[in-house]
Amino acid sequence: MNEFTFSVPQNIIVGRGSLAKLPEVAEKSGGKKAFIISGPHLNKMGIVQSCVDALKAKGIESSVFTETEGNPSVETVDKASAAYKESGADFIVALGGGSPMDVAKAVGVVARYGGSITEYECAVKVPGDIIPLIAVQTTAGTGSEVTAFSVITDHSRNYKLTVFSYKLIPSYAILDAELLTTAPASVAAACGIDAMVHALEAYISTAASPFSDAMAEKALELIGANIRCYVANRGDIEAAENMLVGSLFAGIAFSWARLGDVHAMSHPVSAYFNVPHGVANAILLPTIVEYNMLADKGKYLNIYNYIAELPAAPEEFTADMLVDELLNLNEALGIPAGLEEAGVTKDKFDAMADDAMKSGNIAVNPRSTTKKDVLALYEKAF
């Protein structure tokens, strides 16, 4: 067994109706004025205002920024950072899915240390603690409430940059499944597959450990057993809660084991064509799982039995059964069949492959991968 380390340096609250505990958490964090970062959808639904009102009832004032977009940009981070500084706030509440949380983490860095978020790209660039951050997750997908990453799109390069530091992990996370019940089916499907990919890639990563495996396996169990029911009926609160907790465990898993080719290759898809991150992951997943079959050491059977509707005995299982199951799941959830259907064009493949090869996730993919391999995988997934 290889040497490994881990820690879970957070306070995490899971439970229906737990959003009501936001003021209590804010008081514990010592904050006096909140800066809430969210998106236009949650603002229109009144959830942002509910947080403002709840905090105000406890004497905590708030300013809000609700202009985050899917695949958030450097420009959005700049704008939100300026608004934070003008607000006089001393802590941040990230309310939403991966996009608001990515922006909130980036703002936490830039507002404290200055410059552009592009200056903190990759690892070990964040010099210390960021602005105190409370994460309120509203999707079952990204696991951003427990991860050490912020992914921001730099449109000047058509590139998704990643900032990595364990200082980015929010001090507090609130997971209230009641916030998931209004998600459109397409969003629920894309986010759910994204969470599953986090768990799957962490599980087969060459950087996996017994700790990350435990988190990944529980995530796969919860997501595999509930993703179909949740997408079919987002009002199924039990399925929503299981998806939310599964996403949480998947986030912890990949924070310590990293990911693989799926994420390395999906980021350029989103950067060049603005394909939702979860959709890009879902399209690429079966192709890359097939590519990685050569390196499987028995975990494919476990993955299959977590996500398939009917489990398989070891003597009857073959790795291609997992590929077929993933294709069937994508079809059932309404995921596009290939990159072309998602609006991707082949003329960007070479540039996308160059960007994919810059990802640290390539290095921990279970099967060694070259640019030539990446190009062939994009072609196959087209």
DRENDO-1510 file (C-alpha; in Angstrom, 1 decimal, always signed):
<recs>
REC; n; res; u; v; w
REC; 1; MET; +0.0; +0.0; +0.0 .
REC; 2; ASN; +1.3; +3.4; -0.9 .
REC; 3; GLU; +1.7; +6.1; +1.7 .
REC; 4; PHE; -1.3; +8.5; +1.8 .
REC; 5; THR; -2.6; +11.4; +3.8 .
REC; 6; PHE; -6.1; +12.9; +4.3 .
REC; 7; SER; -8.1; +15.3; +6.5 .
REC; 8; VAL; -11.6; +16.6; +6.5 .
REC; 9; PRO; -11.2; +20.1; +7.9 .
REC; 10; GLN; -14.8; +21.2; +7.7 .
REC; 11; ASN; -18.0; +21.5; +9.6 .
REC; 12; ILE; -20.7; +19.9; +7.4 .
REC; 13; ILE; -24.5; +20.0; +8.1 .
REC; 14; VAL; -26.7; +17.6; +6.2 .
REC; 15; GLY; -30.5; +17.5; +6.6 .
REC; 16; ARG; -33.8; +18.6; +5.2 .
REC; 17; GLY; -34.5; +22.2; +6.2 .
REC; 18; SER; -30.9; +22.8; +7.3 .
REC; 19; LEU; -30.8; +26.0; +5.3 .
REC; 20; ALA; -32.4; +27.6; +8.4 .
REC; 21; LYS; -29.1; +27.0; +10.2 .
REC; 22; LEU; -27.3; +29.5; +8.0 .
REC; 23; PRO; -27.5; +32.4; +10.5 .
REC; 24; GLU; -26.2; +30.1; +13.3 .
REC; 25; VAL; -23.3; +29.0; +11.1 .
REC; 26; ALA; -22.5; +32.6; +10.2 .
REC; 27; GLU; -22.4; +33.5; +13.9 .
REC; 28; LYS; -20.0; +30.7; +14.6 .
REC; 29; SER; -17.8; +31.8; +11.8 .
REC; 30; GLY; -17.6; +35.2; +13.4 .
REC; 31; GLY; -18.9; +37.1; +10.4 .
REC; 32; LYS; -20.6; +40.5; +10.7 .
REC; 33; LYS; -21.6; +41.1; +7.1 .
REC; 34; ALA; -22.2; +38.5; +4.4 .
REC; 35; PHE; -21.5; +38.7; +0.7 .
REC; 36; ILE; -23.8; +36.2; -1.0 .
REC; 37; ILE; -22.6; +34.8; -4.4 .
REC; 38; SER; -25.3; +33.0; -6.4 .
REC; 39; GLY; -26.9; +32.8; -9.8 .
REC; 40; PRO; -29.9; +34.5; -11.5 .
REC; 41; HIS; -32.1; +31.3; -11.3 .
REC; 42; LEU; -31.9; +31.1; -7.5 .
REC; 43; ASN; -32.4; +34.8; -7.3 .
REC; 44; LYS; -35.6; +34.6; -9.3 .
REC; 45; MET; -36.8; +31.8; -7.1 .
REC; 46; GLY; -36.5; +33.9; -4.0 .
REC; 47; ILE; -33.9; +31.6; -2.4 .
REC; 48; VAL; -31.3; +34.4; -2.3 .
REC; 49; GLN; -33.7; +36.7; -0.6 .
REC; 50; SER; -34.6; +34.0; +1.9 .
REC; 51; CYS; -31.0; +33.9; +2.9 .
REC; 52; VAL; -30.7; +37.6; +3.2 .
REC; 53; ASP; -33.9; +37.8; +5.4 .
REC; 54; ALA; -32.7; +34.9; +7.6 .
REC; 55; LEU; -29.3; +36.5; +8.2 .
REC; 56; LYS; -30.9; +39.9; +8.8 .
REC; 57; ALA; -33.2; +38.4; +11.5 .
REC; 58; LYS; -30.0; +37.6; +13.4 .
REC; 59; GLY; -28.5; +41.1; +12.9 .
REC; 60; ILE; -26.3; +40.1; +10.0 .
REC; 61; GLU; -26.5; +42.4; +6.9 .
REC; 62; SER; -25.8; +41.1; +3.4 .
REC; 63; SER; -24.8; +42.2; -0.1 .
REC; 64; VAL; -25.5; +40.0; -3.0 .
REC; 65; PHE; -23.9; +39.1; -6.4 .
REC; 66; THR; -26.2; +37.0; -8.6 .
REC; 67; GLU; -24.4; +37.2; -12.0 .
REC; 68; THR; -22.6; +33.9; -12.0 .
REC; 69; GLU; -23.0; +31.9; -15.2 .
REC; 70; GLY; -22.4; +28.3; -16.2 .
REC; 71; ASN; -18.7; +27.8; -16.9 .
REC; 72; PRO; -17.9; +31.1; -14.9 .
REC; 73; SER; -15.3; +33.4; -16.4 .
REC; 74; VAL; -12.3; +35.4; -15.3 .
REC; 75; GLU; -14.4; +38.6; -16.0 .
REC; 76; THR; -17.1; +37.4; -13.6 .
REC; 77; VAL; -14.6; +36.8; -10.9 .
REC; 78; ASP; -13.2; +40.3; -11.4 .
REC; 79; LYS; -16.6; +41.8; -11.2 .
REC; 80; ALA; -17.6; +39.9; -8.1 .
REC; 81; SER; -14.3; +40.6; -6.4 .
REC; 82; ALA; -14.8; +44.4; -6.9 .
REC; 83; ALA; -18.3; +44.1; -5.6 .
REC; 84; TYR; -17.1; +42.2; -2.5 .
REC; 85; LYS; -14.5; +44.9; -1.7 .
REC; 86; GLU; -17.1; +47.7; -2.1 .
REC; 87; SER; -19.6; +45.9; +0.1 .
REC; 88; GLY; -17.6; +45.9; +3.3 .
REC; 89; ALA; -18.5; +42.3; +3.9 .
REC; 90; ASP; -16.1; +40.0; +5.9 .
REC; 91; PHE; -17.3; +36.6; +4.8 .
REC; 92; ILE; -18.8; +34.9; +1.7 .
REC; 93; VAL; -21.8; +32.7; +1.3 .
REC; 94; ALA; -21.7; +30.6; -1.8 .
REC; 95; LEU; -25.3; +29.6; -2.7 .
REC; 96; GLY; -25.8; +27.3; -5.6 .
REC; 97; GLY; -24.0; +24.6; -7.6 .
REC; 98; GLY; -20.5; +24.5; -8.9 .
REC; 99; SER; -20.5; +27.8; -10.7 .
REC; 100; PRO; -21.3; +30.1; -7.7 .
REC; 101; MET; -18.9; +28.0; -5.6 .
REC; 102; ASP; -16.1; +28.3; -8.1 .
REC; 103; VAL; -16.6; +32.1; -8.2 .
REC; 104; ALA; -16.8; +32.3; -4.5 .
REC; 105; LYS; -13.6; +30.5; -3.9 .
REC; 106; ALA; -11.9; +32.6; -6.6 .
REC; 107; VAL; -13.2; +35.8; -5.0 .
REC; 108; GLY; -12.0; +34.6; -1.6 .
REC; 109; VAL; -8.5; +34.5; -3.1 .
REC; 110; VAL; -8.5; +37.7; -5.1 .
REC; 111; ALA; -10.3; +39.8; -2.5 .
REC; 112; ARG; -7.6; +38.9; +0.1 .
REC; 113; TYR; -4.5; +38.8; -2.0 .
REC; 114; GLY; -5.2; +40.9; -5.0 .
REC; 115; GLY; -4.4; +40.5; -8.7 .
REC; 116; SER; -6.2; +38.3; -11.1 .
REC; 117; ILE; -7.4; +34.8; -10.5 .
REC; 118; THR; -5.2; +33.8; -13.5 .
REC; 119; GLU; -2.1; +34.5; -11.3 .
REC; 120; TYR; -3.2; +31.6; -9.0 .
REC; 121; GLU; -3.6; +28.9; -11.6 .
REC; 122; CYS; -2.4; +25.4; -10.7 .
REC; 123; ALA; -1.3; +24.4; -7.3 .
REC; 124; VAL; +0.6; +26.1; -4.4 .
REC; 125; LYS; -0.1; +29.6; -5.7 .
REC; 126; VAL; -2.6; +30.6; -2.9 .
REC; 127; PRO; -0.4; +32.0; -0.2 .
REC; 128; GLY; -2.7; +31.4; +2.8 .
REC; 129; ASP; -6.2; +31.4; +4.2 .
REC; 130; ILE; -8.8; +33.0; +1.9 .
REC; 131; ILE; -11.9; +35.0; +2.9 .
REC; 132; PRO; -14.1; +32.9; +5.3 .
REC; 133; LEU; -16.5; +30.9; +3.1 .
REC; 134; ILE; -19.8; +29.1; +3.9 .
REC; 135; ALA; -21.1; +26.9; +1.1 .
REC; 136; VAL; -24.8; +26.1; +0.6 .
REC; 137; GLN; -25.1; +23.4; -2.1 .
REC; 138; THR; -28.2; +23.4; -4.3 .
REC; 139; THR; -27.2; +20.7; -6.8 .
REC; 140; ALA; -26.2; +17.1; -6.5 .
REC; 141; GLY; -23.3; +17.1; -8.8 .
REC; 142; THR; -20.1; +19.2; -8.2 .
REC; 143; GLY; -19.3; +18.4; -4.6 .
REC; 144; SER; -17.7; +21.9; -4.6 .
REC; 145; GLU; -18.7; +22.4; -1.0 .
REC; 146; VAL; -15.9; +20.0; +0.0 .
REC; 147; THR; -13.3; +20.4; -2.8 .
REC; 148; ALA; -10.0; +22.2; -3.0 .
REC; 149; PHE; -10.5; +23.4; -6.6 .
REC; 150; SER; -11.9; +26.4; -8.4 .
REC; 151; VAL; -12.4; +26.1; -12.1 .
REC; 152; ILE; -12.7; +29.3; -14.1 .
REC; 153; THR; -12.9; +29.9; -17.8 .
REC; 154; ASP; -10.4; +32.3; -19.4 .
REC; 155; HIS; -12.0; +33.3; -22.6 .
REC; 156; SER; -8.8; +35.0; -23.9 .
REC; 157; ARG; -7.4; +31.5; -24.2 .
REC; 158; ASN; -10.6; +29.4; -24.5 .
REC; 159; TYR; -9.2; +27.6; -21.5 .
REC; 160; LYS; -10.6; +26.4; -18.2 .
REC; 161; LEU; -7.9; +27.2; -15.6 .
REC; 162; THR; -7.9; +25.4; -12.3 .
REC; 163; VAL; -6.8; +26.8; -9.0 .
REC; 164; PHE; -5.9; +24.1; -6.5 .
REC; 165; SER; -5.3; +24.7; -2.8 .
REC; 166; TYR; -6.7; +23.1; +0.4 .
REC; 167; LYS; -7.2; +26.7; +1.6 .
REC; 168; LEU; -10.1; +26.9; -0.8 .
REC; 169; ILE; -12.2; +24.3; +1.1 .
REC; 170; PRO; -15.1; +26.1; +2.7 .
REC; 171; SER; -15.1; +26.2; +6.5 .
REC; 172; TYR; -18.8; +25.3; +6.7 .
REC; 173; ALA; -21.1; +23.4; +4.3 .
REC; 174; ILE; -24.9; +23.2; +4.4 .
REC; 175; LEU; -26.6; +20.4; +2.4 .
REC; 176; ASP; -30.4; +20.8; +2.4 .
REC; 177; ALA; -32.1; +18.4; -0.1 .
REC; 178; GLU; -35.2; +20.6; -0.2 .
REC; 179; LEU; -33.2; +23.0; -2.3 .
REC; 180; LEU; -32.8; +20.3; -5.0 .
REC; 181; THR; -36.4; +19.6; -5.7 .
REC; 182; THR; -37.0; +22.3; -8.3 .
REC; 183; ALA; -34.1; +21.5; -10.6 .
REC; 184; PRO; -35.0; +20.8; -14.3 .
REC; 185; ALA; -34.6; +17.2; -15.3 .
REC; 186; SER; -31.7; +18.1; -17.7 .
REC; 187; VAL; -29.8; +19.9; -14.9 .
REC; 188; ALA; -30.5; +17.0; -12.5 .
REC; 189; ALA; -29.2; +14.5; -15.1 .
REC; 190; ALA; -26.0; +16.4; -16.0 .
REC; 191; CYS; -25.2; +17.2; -12.3 .
REC; 192; GLY; -25.9; +13.6; -11.3 .
REC; 193; ILE; -23.6; +12.1; -13.9 .
REC; 194; ASP; -20.9; +14.7; -13.0 .
REC; 195; ALA; -21.0; +13.4; -9.4 .
REC; 196; MET; -20.8; +9.8; -10.6 .
REC; 197; VAL; -17.8; +10.7; -12.8 .
REC; 198; HIS; -16.1; +12.3; -9.8 .
REC; 199; ALA; -16.5; +9.1; -7.8 .
REC; 200; LEU; -15.6; +6.8; -10.7 .
REC; 201; GLU; -12.5; +8.6; -11.7 .
REC; 202; ALA; -11.3; +9.0; -8.1 .
REC; 203; TYR; -11.9; +5.3; -7.6 .
REC; 204; ILE; -9.7; +4.2; -10.5 .
REC; 205; SER; -7.1; +6.9; -10.2 .
REC; 206; THR; -3.5; +5.9; -9.7 .
REC; 207; ALA; -3.5; +8.3; -6.7 .
REC; 208; ALA; -6.4; +6.5; -5.0 .
REC; 209; SER; -6.0; +5.4; -1.4 .
REC; 210; PRO; -8.2; +3.3; +1.0 .
REC; 211; PHE; -9.6; +6.6; +2.3 .
REC; 212; SER; -10.6; +7.9; -1.2 .
REC; 213; ASP; -11.8; +4.4; -2.2 .
REC; 214; ALA; -14.2; +4.3; +0.8 .
REC; 215; MET; -15.6; +7.7; -0.1 .
REC; 216; ALA; -15.9; +6.8; -3.8 .
REC; 217; GLU; -17.6; +3.5; -3.2 .
REC; 218; LYS; -20.2; +5.0; -1.0 .
REC; 219; ALA; -20.8; +7.8; -3.5 .
REC; 220; LEU; -21.2; +5.3; -6.3 .
REC; 221; GLU; -23.6; +3.2; -4.2 .
REC; 222; LEU; -25.8; +6.2; -3.4 .
REC; 223; ILE; -25.7; +7.8; -6.8 .
REC; 224; GLY; -26.2; +4.5; -8.7 .
REC; 225; ALA; -29.2; +3.6; -6.7 .
REC; 226; ASN; -30.9; +7.0; -6.9 .
REC; 227; ILE; -30.0; +8.9; -10.0 .
REC; 228; ARG; -32.8; +7.4; -12.1 .
REC; 229; CYS; -35.5; +8.1; -9.5 .
REC; 230; TYR; -34.2; +11.6; -8.9 .
REC; 231; VAL; -34.1; +12.6; -12.5 .
REC; 232; ALA; -37.5; +11.1; -13.1 .
REC; 233; ASN; -39.0; +13.0; -10.1 .
REC; 234; ARG; -37.0; +15.8; -8.5 .
REC; 235; GLY; -39.6; +16.0; -5.8 .
REC; 236; ASP; -38.5; +12.5; -4.5 .
REC; 237; ILE; -36.9; +14.0; -1.5 .
REC; 238; GLU; -35.3; +10.8; -0.3 .
REC; 239; ALA; -33.6; +10.3; -3.7 .
REC; 240; ALA; -32.5; +13.9; -3.8 .
REC; 241; GLU; -31.0; +13.6; -0.3 .
REC; 242; ASN; -29.1; +10.4; -1.3 .
REC; 243; MET; -27.8; +12.1; -4.4 .
REC; 244; LEU; -26.7; +15.1; -2.4 .
REC; 245; VAL; -24.8; +13.0; +0.1 .
REC; 246; GLY; -23.4; +10.9; -2.7 .
REC; 247; SER; -22.1; +14.0; -4.4 .
REC; 248; LEU; -20.5; +15.1; -1.1 .
REC; 249; PHE; -18.6; +11.9; -0.7 .
REC; 250; ALA; -17.5; +12.0; -4.4 .
REC; 251; GLY; -16.2; +15.5; -3.8 .
REC; 252; ILE; -14.2; +14.3; -0.8 .
REC; 253; ALA; -12.9; +11.4; -2.8 .
REC; 254; PHE; -11.5; +13.3; -5.8 .
REC; 255; SER; -10.1; +16.1; -3.5 .
REC; 256; TRP; -7.6; +13.4; -2.4 .
REC; 257; ALA; -7.3; +11.1; -5.4 .
REC; 258; ARG; -7.8; +13.6; -8.3 .
REC; 259; LEU; -9.7; +12.6; -11.4 .
REC; 260; GLY; -8.6; +11.3; -14.9 .
REC; 261; ASP; -9.0; +11.6; -18.6 .
REC; 262; VAL; -12.7; +12.4; -18.6 .
REC; 263; HIS; -12.2; +15.7; -16.7 .
REC; 264; ALA; -9.0; +16.5; -18.5 .
REC; 265; MET; -10.9; +16.2; -21.8 .
REC; 266; SER; -14.2; +17.7; -20.8 .
REC; 267; HIS; -12.8; +21.0; -19.7 .
REC; 268; PRO; -11.7; +22.0; -23.2 .
REC; 269; VAL; -15.1; +20.9; -24.5 .
REC; 270; SER; -16.8; +23.4; -22.2 .
REC; 271; ALA; -14.2; +26.1; -22.8 .
REC; 272; TYR; -14.5; +26.1; -26.6 .
REC; 273; PHE; -18.2; +25.3; -27.0 .
REC; 274; ASN; -19.8; +26.2; -23.7 .
REC; 275; VAL; -21.2; +22.7; -23.2 .
REC; 276; PRO; -22.3; +22.2; -19.6 .
REC; 277; HIS; -19.6; +20.5; -17.7 .
REC; 278; GLY; -21.8; +17.6; -16.6 .
REC; 279; VAL; -23.0; +17.0; -20.1 .
REC; 280; ALA; -19.4; +17.0; -21.5 .
REC; 281; ASN; -18.4; +14.5; -18.8 .
REC; 282; ALA; -21.3; +12.2; -19.5 .
REC; 283; ILE; -20.6; +12.1; -23.2 .
REC; 284; LEU; -17.0; +11.3; -22.8 .
REC; 285; LEU; -17.4; +8.8; -20.0 .
REC; 286; PRO; -18.3; +5.6; -21.9 .
REC; 287; THR; -15.5; +6.1; -24.4 .
REC; 288; ILE; -12.9; +6.7; -21.8 .
REC; 289; VAL; -14.1; +3.9; -19.6 .
REC; 290; GLU; -13.6; +1.6; -22.6 .
REC; 291; TYR; -10.1; +3.0; -23.2 .
REC; 292; ASN; -9.2; +2.4; -19.5 .
REC; 293; MET; -10.4; -1.2; -19.6 .
REC; 294; LEU; -6.9; -2.4; -20.3 .
REC; 295; ALA; -5.8; -1.1; -16.9 .
REC; 296; ASP; -8.7; -2.4; -14.8 .
REC; 297; LYS; -7.7; -4.4; -11.8 .
REC; 298; GLY; -11.1; -5.5; -10.7 .
REC; 299; LYS; -12.8; -2.2; -9.8 .
REC; 300; TYR; -15.0; -2.2; -13.0 .
REC; 301; LEU; -17.1; -5.0; -11.5 .
REC; 302; ASN; -17.7; -3.0; -8.3 .
REC; 303; ILE; -18.6; +0.1; -10.3 .
REC; 304; TYR; -21.0; -1.9; -12.5 .
REC; 305; ASN; -22.8; -3.4; -9.5 .
REC; 306; TYR; -23.2; +0.0; -7.9 .
REC; 307; ILE; -24.8; +1.6; -10.9 .
REC; 308; ALA; -26.5; -1.2; -12.8 .
REC; 309; GLU; -30.2; -2.0; -12.2 .
REC; 310; LEU; -29.3; -5.7; -12.1 .
REC; 311; PRO; -26.0; -6.7; -10.5 .
REC; 312; ALA; -23.6; -9.2; -12.1 .
REC; 313; ALA; -21.7; -12.1; -10.6 .
REC; 314; PRO; -17.9; -12.1; -11.0 .
REC; 315; GLU; -18.0; -15.1; -13.4 .
REC; 316; GLU; -20.4; -13.5; -15.8 .
REC; 317; PHE; -19.0; -9.9; -15.8 .
REC; 318; THR; -17.0; -8.5; -18.6 .
REC; 319; ALA; -15.6; -4.9; -18.7 .
REC; 320; ASP; -17.6; -4.0; -21.8 .
REC; 321; MET; -20.8; -4.5; -19.8 .
REC; 322; LEU; -19.9; -1.4; -17.8 .
REC; 323; VAL; -19.4; +0.6; -21.0 .
REC; 324; ASP; -22.9; -0.6; -22.3 .
REC; 325; GLU; -24.5; +0.3; -18.9 .
REC; 326; LEU; -23.1; +3.8; -19.1 .
REC; 327; LEU; -24.3; +4.3; -22.6 .
REC; 328; ASN; -27.8; +3.1; -21.6 .
REC; 329; LEU; -27.8; +5.4; -18.6 .
REC; 330; ASN; -26.9; +8.4; -20.7 .
REC; 331; GLU; -29.7; +7.6; -23.1 .
REC; 332; ALA; -32.2; +7.1; -20.3 .
REC; 333; LEU; -31.3; +10.5; -18.8 .
REC; 334; GLY; -31.5; +12.4; -22.0 .
REC; 335; ILE; -27.7; +13.0; -22.4 .
REC; 336; PRO; -26.6; +13.8; -26.0 .
REC; 337; ALA; -25.3; +10.7; -27.8 .
REC; 338; GLY; -22.0; +12.3; -28.9 .
REC; 339; LEU; -20.0; +15.5; -29.0 .
REC; 340; GLU; -21.4; +16.5; -32.4 .
REC; 341; GLU; -24.9; +16.4; -31.0 .
REC; 342; ALA; -23.7; +18.8; -28.2 .
REC; 343; GLY; -22.5; +21.3; -30.8 .
REC; 344; VAL; -18.8; +20.4; -30.9 .
REC; 345; THR; -16.9; +20.7; -34.2 .
REC; 346; LYS; -13.8; +18.7; -35.1 .
REC; 347; ASP; -11.8; +21.8; -36.2 .
REC; 348; LYS; -11.0; +22.5; -32.5 .
REC; 349; PHE; -9.8; +18.9; -31.7 .
REC; 350; ASP; -6.1; +19.6; -31.9 .
REC; 351; ALA; -6.3; +22.7; -29.7 .
REC; 352; MET; -8.6; +20.9; -27.3 .
REC; 353; ALA; -6.1; +18.0; -27.1 .
REC; 354; ASP; -3.3; +20.3; -26.3 .
REC; 355; ASP; -5.3; +21.8; -23.5 .
REC; 356; ALA; -6.3; +18.4; -22.2 .
REC; 357; MET; -2.7; +17.3; -22.0 .
REC; 358; LYS; -2.0; +20.3; -19.7 .
REC; 359; SER; -4.3; +18.9; -17.0 .
REC; 360; GLY; -2.8; +17.2; -14.0 .
REC; 361; ASN; -5.6; +14.6; -14.2 .
REC; 362; ILE; -3.9; +13.0; -17.2 .
REC; 363; ALA; -1.1; +12.0; -15.0 .
REC; 364; VAL; -3.3; +9.9; -12.6 .
REC; 365; ASN; -5.5; +8.3; -15.3 .
REC; 366; PRO; -5.1; +4.5; -14.9 .
REC; 367; ARG; -4.0; +4.1; -18.5 .
REC; 368; SER; -1.1; +6.2; -19.8 .
REC; 369; THR; -2.4; +8.8; -22.3 .
REC; 370; THR; -0.7; +10.8; -25.1 .
REC; 371; LYS; -2.0; +13.6; -27.2 .
REC; 372; LYS; -2.5; +11.1; -30.0 .
REC; 373; ASP; -4.7; +9.0; -27.7 .
REC; 374; VAL; -6.7; +12.1; -26.7 .
REC; 375; LEU; -7.4; +13.0; -30.3 .
REC; 376; ALA; -8.6; +9.4; -31.0 .
REC; 377; LEU; -10.9; +9.5; -28.0 .
REC; 378; TYR; -12.4; +12.8; -29.1 .
REC; 379; GLU; -13.0; +11.3; -32.5 .
REC; 380; LYS; -14.6; +8.2; -31.1 .
REC; 381; ALA; -16.9; +10.3; -28.8 .
REC; 382; PHE; -17.9; +12.5; -31.7 .
</recs>
